[in-house]
Amino acid sequence: MTRNAKDFPRERVPIKIEIRPLADFAHNTLSINPSAAVRALEAVAARSGRRGMALTTEDVRDTIERRFDFVDAVAVLCSAATRDDQ
């Protein structure tokens, strides 16, 4: 995974290695087990505040989306959180 795919010319990368943008990797990883991803997000939020401001799960999710532009990954989290609440 990289934000810099131009430095990995296809002809120089071994066949079994796939160059993926970070956002795609995050989306694909969270899609494997969305409920586990939500639990991890909740754990990150619960640990916040030890140094600095305490964050809600929404704060952490918004930061991930804004800072890393992981729009699709955050959509997976939102969808899974909604399903888990039902």
N, C-alpha and C positions, 0 to 999 in steps of 0.2 A: 504494500500500500504506500502511496506517495502522493504528494501534491505536485510532484516534479517529474511527470512521466517523460518529458522530453529528454531527460538525462538517462533514460533506459530504452535505447533503440531496440525495437523488436528483434532484430537480427542478432543482438548481443545477449538477449535474455534466454536462458534455457527453456525448452518447449513446455515443460511442466510448471513453469512459473508464470503466473498471470499478474500483470501490472494493473492495479485497481486504484481508483481515486479513494481517498479517505472516507468520503461520505458514503460511497457505495459499500465499502467494507463495513462501516458502522451499521448501515441499514441491514445488510445481509446477516451480520453477526447477531443483532438484536432480534431479527426475524426468526432465528432458529428457536429461541425460547423467550418470547416476549414477557411472560410472567416472571421469569428469573431476572430479566433486565429491569423490570419495575422494582423488584425487591432490592436489586443492587442500587438503583437510583434512590430508593427510600433509605437505604443504609448510608449512602453518601450524605444525604440531607440530615439524617440523624447524627452523624459525626460532625457536622458543621457546627460552628460556634465555639469550638475549643480554642481556636485562634481566629479572630475576626468575627464577622457577623454570622449569626445562625441563618440557615437557608431552609426554605420549604422545598418539597419535591418539585413544585412548579418553578421555583427560583433556579434550581439546578438544571431542570429541563430547558428553561428559557436561556440560560447561559450556554448550554451545549449547542442549542440551535443558533444563537446569535454569534458566539465566538468561533464555532467551527463550521457553521452553515450546514448542519446535519438535519435539514428539514425533514427528509424522509425517515430518518432514524427516530426523530422526536415524534413523528406521526405514529410510528409503531408503538412507542412508549405510551402515547395518549390513548391509542386504541386499546392497548392491553390493560391500562389502568381503568378504563371505562368498563371493560369486560369483567375485571376482577372485582369491581365495586358492585356489580349486579348480583 
